[in-house]
Each structure stands twice: as structure tokens, then as C-alpha cells.
Amino acid sequence: MVSKDKNQHSEDIQFPIVFERGEHNISRKELSDNALKVLYRLNKGGYNAYLVGGGVRDILLGQHPKDFDIATNATPEQIKKLFRNCRLIGRRFRLAHIVFGRDIIEVATFRGHHASAEETKAKAHSKQSEHGMLLRDNIYGSIDEDAERRDFTINALYYSIKDFKVYDFANGVSDIDNKLIRLIGDPETRYREDPVRMLRAIRFATKLDMEIETETAKPIKELAPLMANIPAARMFEEYLKLFLGGKATDNFHLLEQYQLLEYLFPHISKTYKVSPQSNAVKFVSRVLENTDKRINEGKRVTPAFLLAAVIWYHIEEGINNLVNTGMPYQDAFFASMNETMSEQQRCIAIPKRFQNPMKDIWFLQQKLMHREGNKAFKVLEHERFRAGYDFLLLRGEIEGGELLELANWWTNFQEAPYETQQQMVKGFKGVRSNRRRNTRRRRKPASKD
């Protein structure tokens, strides 16, 4: 798709730029049935409604969007009256979710400017922090204001099923053609309003194979500390988008380049800065590559495995330090794990449903060291053996030596018939028995008085 007025300066362009039906590739066939239902009902109810943002952008790029967001001049309460399957969510941004089973269509009311809110004495609907971050933003306005309030130019695109036109309010189509991620308005102000936009800039750049425009990129390193003000629960949602979307490797390195990684993963970020070629960084990079490969092949992944990998080497370092002070390994393991998890949780609020699998993976790293007697068979029956084994195998590939030998032994043990498995563990049983006999022989006889 070729943009209009592509060679003009933005100040010379009269917005919105309107693309007629024959000038773009968007068709109602590209929209989900549920998205169309919502658009038609809002229009029939006397409201204006548009497909907006990523749905429009992705179709223009020839992609097939998974999510369809809608913007309208209807208020959340008016939307709820039209849809029995509607639920209103959010305090910071009031939104309507139209629920069709597992499919949810998100509908947002056009946002307005905060200056106009003050003029209309609607301050109670808007609140900013001392750093300029929007804590509450329920000021409603026109479609023009809504477009100006959106973050990136490529997301200020609106498609109407009334006239089948695309309305481009920020020269977004031109930026799509030029493969640029550009903020609308002053970058520093927009980042201060919502620091997560720095993460979004990186995610869109890798996802869409685009570059972050120079002025948009310029303030990121300086404003990176603002990320510390983002709630840990929201950071977990951003983690999922950044690392479970098939571009985890690219995002990892770009986050570090822009000094944002430490606000997601402080431990590996510190190691990356000091020793980018360390085993810890190599291990995380390998896990990221495998995660991307599985996702791009349509295979299932769990957030727990990658989170366990990112934290593991710091836990292991803590274990070794405590053992060197004389603390028993088991006590050192739990002490280091609990401290590291507590530090990580301050950045990303990891739900409990993922914490337990992470802990099992780490605990299995110790269990997999023991192959004698029935222990090997008990470990093999563990419900998370496969995850623990995969974790060990990747560690072995990075570190080599005895760890790789151990991983290969477990590979062979899994695939061997039962009789062979029994023979494989007998050698370790014999070694252990000999050690016990030798220990008994070395014991000093009791002194006779």
C-alpha cells in the first residue's frame, strides 16, 4: 500500500488522510465475525465505531491479526446497555469487553485531552503522578482527539464498515511504508505519561521488522528509570508479550541495548553488562532461541521455563556462596531460591501457577545428579521430569564436561528398555556401596579405657 503525500512534511498534511475502498487492502472478510457483530450493533445503535490500531495495521501489512480492537463515541455505560455479554473493566482506562465465549472484543471510548478536561471541571476522571505518568485516564473526546492520544502513528489508523474507508490521523501509513516506529507528539512527554511505551516501541520494532525512529528512540535510555514505577503485575503482562511472541531473542538484546532489561530481569541484566559471553548469558540466549523456535512452529511453551532459566545462574551462585560458608546444600538451595525469587518478584509479579513449576525445575537439577538405586526411577516418574531434563540438557550444551555427560546419561536412560535401565543404575549402586564400606573401614576403633 502506498501512502498519500508521502514526500510532504507532516505539518503540510491535512489530517485525516482518507483512503478510499480501492486504495487499501482491508476487507470485512479479514475481520472476525464477532468484531463485525460489535461494529454493526454500535452503528445500528446510533454510534460511530471503527476498527482501530493493530488490527488495521496488521491487515495493511498483509498479516492476519488475532485481536480486533474497536473505538467508538459511545461511553462504557452506553456500550453495556447494547450488549448483554459486556463487562466493564479497568480503573486506569475504563474499557468494555464484549465476551463471546473465549473470544473477547475490546471496545474503548474515544479519549480526550486533559486540558479540555480541566476546562470542563472533569479532573476527577484524570490523574497523573509526579513523574507525569497517567494514573487514571477516563476523559472522553472526539475521534480526532482519540487519534492524538494514541501512542504510535501506525496505531492511529481507523477503518469504518460504514464507508469502507481507512482514516489515517498521524501519517501512519507512510510510516508503515517506511518501516518506522514513531511516537505521536513529544516523545519524552509520551513516555512519561506511560513508560511502558518504551517496551512497546521495542516490541513493535521486532514484531513488525521495523526501526525505531531517531527522535522516538533518543529519550529511552535517559527515561528508562521510570520503568521502576510500573506495577509488577503489569510488567508480567509485558513479559508475556515480549518473550512469548516468537521474537524473544531480538527483544532480549534490544532491551539490554536501551537499558531496559534490568527492570524486567535485574540479575541477568547485571551479568550481561559485566560478562556478555558468560555461561549464564549463553544459557538464557539458548533458551530464548528454543522458545522462539517452538512458538514459530506452533508448539506450546510455558512462561515458567524461561523465567526459571533467567534466574537459575544467580540462584546457583547463591547456593555455592552459602555452601562455602558451611551451610548444608539443601538449606543453601532454599535460602538462595527464596531470596532470588523475592528480588525478581519486585520487578515482575509471577503468578503462583508458574512459581511452583519453576521451583520444581530448579529442584530437579539436584535430583538429576543422583542415579543410584531406585532414585533414578523415582526422578523419571516426577510430573515435571521432562522440563527438568530439558533444562539440564541445555545447561550441559553450554557448560559441557560432567554436566553434558550427566544430561546424555539421562537421554539414554529414558530411551532404554527396563532391563538396560536396571543395568545402568547398578553401577552407581555399586560405587555408592563401596564408598560406604570404605567409610566404615576408615572409622577409628573406639578407645578402650
PyMOL commands that set and color helices and strands:
alter all, ss='L'
color gray80, all
select helices_A, chain A and resi 10-12+21-23+28-30+33-44+54-60+76-82+114-119+123-125+143-149+153-155+172-177+187-193+196-207+214-217+220-229+232-243+248-257+261-263+266-274+279-296+303-324+329-345+352-367+375-380+385-399+401-415+418-442
alter helices_A, ss='H'
color red, helices_A
select strands_A, chain A and resi 17-19+49-52+69-72+86-89+95-100+103-109+126-128+134-137+157-159+166-168+180-181+211-212
alter strands_A, ss='S'
color yellow, strands_A
deselect
rebuild
show_as cartoon
